[in-house]
Amino acid sequence: MRQNELSPRAGEKRGRKRVGRGVGSGHGRYSCRGCKGQKVRSGGGVKPWFEGGQTPLVKRLPSKRGFTNIFKTDYALVKLGRLEIFEEGVEVTPQKLLDVGLVSSLKKPIKILGDGEIQRPLVVKADKFTQAAKQKIEASGGRAEEI
């Protein structure tokens, strides 16, 4: 058997649909497109996300608008009041926060928030502090050091 003798099996290949070649062809008159309308016209049809002219879903839901800032820094947040578990004068480092379970991972930078009160003087080391947190730590006699 040679390459030029190869052919597909009987009934395997189907001829293309020749539309608009008379009523007797079975594909005449409207050429399988139905009557009138946008989908009948040459170049007609709508994009998959078109909603028939009504206000699209993305414009109706405010939560879906806007954008996501890909450069935003995502911090592990620790409230100041939670630092009361440490003894007086202790140096609070990210590793100690992880050990006591105040943060779940050291992959994110740590930010100390000013929520709550602190009575003990502590040396707190973190990546970021809110102004209120810094003031409260220093007011209690401690130090807030940014890493």
Buried (B, 14 or more C-beta within 10 A) or exposed (E): EEEEEEEEEEEEEEEEEEBEEEEEEEBBEEBEBEEEEEEEEEEEEEEEEEEEEEEEEEEEEEEEEEEEEEEEEEBBBBEBBBBEEBEEEBEBBBEBBBEEEBBEEEEBBBBBBBBEEBEBBBBBBBBBBBEEBBEBBEEBEBEBBEE
